[in-house]
Amino acid sequence: MSSTFESITKGLEEAVAYSQGNPVEVRTYHPQPVDVKSVRLQTKLTQNEFAATFGISVSTLRHWERGDRKPQGPALVLLNLVKKSPDTVLRVLAD
């Protein structure tokens, strides 16, 4: 077997074991909840600018800022990145 195939096979076996609750050496990332309004204010963008920059609807952004809804999944990961390093994320998106 090629090393690529072996690597893929090992990864799949680890993923299955992890999903079954078996102990494996896997790193997982659990994004922290964020205060969306404070993240937006950190970027110095208006609601319209922030929504357009990150590809979300203004309505969704307003719900997040009011606390009616909470960002989840990739949106939460992105907001954690923006919170941690807003200038870097904005610079990458501008390129």
C-alpha positions in Angstrom: 0.0 0.0 0.0 1.1 3.6 -0.6 1.9 5.8 2.3 -1.0 8.1 1.2 -3.5 5.2 1.3 -2.2 4.1 4.7 -2.5 7.6 6.1 -6.1 8.0 4.8 -7.0 4.5 6.2 -5.5 5.4 9.6 -7.4 8.7 9.6 -10.7 7.0 8.8 -10.1 4.4 11.5 -9.4 7.1 14.1 -12.5 9.0 13.0 -14.7 6.0 13.4 -13.2 5.1 16.8 -13.6 8.7 18.0 -17.2 8.8 16.8 -17.9 5.6 18.8 -16.5 7.2 21.9 -13.3 5.2 22.0 -10.2 7.0 23.2 -7.9 8.1 20.4 -5.3 10.8 20.1 -7.2 13.4 18.2 -7.2 17.1 18.5 -10.6 18.7 18.5 -11.4 22.3 18.4 -14.4 23.6 20.3 -15.0 27.3 19.4 -15.9 29.5 22.3 -19.1 31.5 22.3 -18.5 35.1 21.3 -20.1 38.5 21.9 -20.8 39.2 18.2 -21.4 43.0 18.7 -18.0 43.4 20.5 -16.3 41.4 17.7 -17.9 43.7 15.1 -16.9 46.8 17.0 -13.4 45.5 17.1 -13.3 45.6 13.3 -14.7 49.2 13.3 -17.3 48.1 10.6 -21.0 48.9 10.5 -23.5 46.1 10.6 -23.9 46.4 6.8 -20.1 46.4 6.2 -19.5 43.5 8.6 -22.3 41.4 7.1 -21.1 42.0 3.5 -17.4 41.4 4.5 -18.1 38.0 6.0 -21.0 36.8 3.8 -23.8 36.8 6.3 -27.1 38.6 6.1 -27.6 41.8 8.1 -30.7 40.2 9.6 -28.7 37.3 11.0 -26.1 39.6 12.3 -28.7 41.6 14.1 -30.2 38.5 15.7 -26.7 37.5 16.9 -26.0 40.9 18.3 -29.4 41.0 20.2 -28.9 37.5 21.5 -32.0 36.1 19.8 -29.8 33.5 18.1 -26.3 32.3 18.5 -23.8 31.7 15.7 -22.9 28.0 15.2 -20.6 25.9 13.1 -18.3 27.6 10.6 -19.8 31.0 11.5 -18.7 30.6 15.1 -15.2 29.5 14.0 -14.9 32.5 11.8 -16.1 34.9 14.5 -13.5 33.4 16.9 -10.8 34.0 14.3 -12.0 37.6 13.8 -12.1 38.1 17.6 -8.5 36.8 17.9 -7.0 38.7 15.1 -9.3 41.1 13.3 -6.6 42.9 11.3 -5.2 39.6 10.0 -8.6 38.3 8.9 -9.6 41.5 7.2 -6.2 41.7 5.4 -6.5 38.1 4.1 -10.0 38.8 2.9 -8.9 42.0 1.1 -6.3 40.2 -1.0 
